[in-house]
């Protein structure tokens, strides 16, 4: 890992941020300009409410796509509430078992909800004939670690246990998510390995939030006017880990870069933009998986800002990223077909 603490001559103000891809620049300005409100500890509750109020309904997002939706409750971890899960299935689902996706939404561990990734999941359902589930996990700071990752792991176990009912091939289940959802997906993949709970076919980690230390160069390059800044990242980790943030007490299930052993994991797809906070920790994670003989496919999209595929779906960069993801999924799922 490139550790900024070793680069004693560098400061936040001396670091130039990587330029955003020209086609994405106007979109980036619109969603992350100086007039866009910044998430703070005081605005977490209002941000959650605003997201729920303004986000389209599942029916609106699906339109007339031939996808059926069902709502479920999975048993939570011991002593915790049940977990709400939304499942999307192709209306004309194949008679033979199909791949399954367990999605974990983003939001810095603090905000967001399970239906926000429905468009991304609908694409996978339509492209691959798959079944996709998306989980409502408890959020920090009210529910710090291990609540979020334990909820997500419990949802995965429930999804796999009900594979037959959903017409899923239990050997072709992929855990996936973006940003905090990518970090939780990596944590769930570690849990699944260590607890021998579910034999995952893969882990799809999209700009994953995986390192609580914030010591990389990229973690210092993007401090303002972007979709996820160093400051909001610090807020997310403080909310999740409290006093354990940045210390050896941080759990690898919360911050997967803290894991000392990355061997024996499900194949990983890791992507990030070159113009975002998570770039360097994502590169480091892939490098460490390779170092122990593991499978990882890494894509750093030049000029991509955090979440560019969500904010700028009609751009060439997003088209390239989506094509690469789909190619990887076809390859890793094909190995187990």
Buried (B, 14 or more C-beta within 10 A) or exposed (E): BEEBEEBEEEEEEEBEBBEBBEBBBEBBBEBBEEEEEEBEEEEBEEBBEEBEEEBEEBEEBBEEBEBBBEEBEBBBBEEBEBBBBBBBBBEEBEEEBBBBBBBBBBBBBBBBBBBBBBBBBBBBBBEBBBBBBBBBBBBBBEBBBBBBBBBBBBBBBBBBBBBEEBBBBBBBBBBBBBBBBBBBBBBBBBBBBEEEBBEBBBBBBBBBBBBBBBBBBBBBBBBEBBBBBBBBBBBBBBBBBEEBBBEEEBBBBBBBBBBEEBEEBBBBBBBBBBBBBBBBBBBBBBEBBBEEEBBBBBBBBEBBBBBBBBBBBEBEBBEBBBEBBBEBBEEBBEEBE
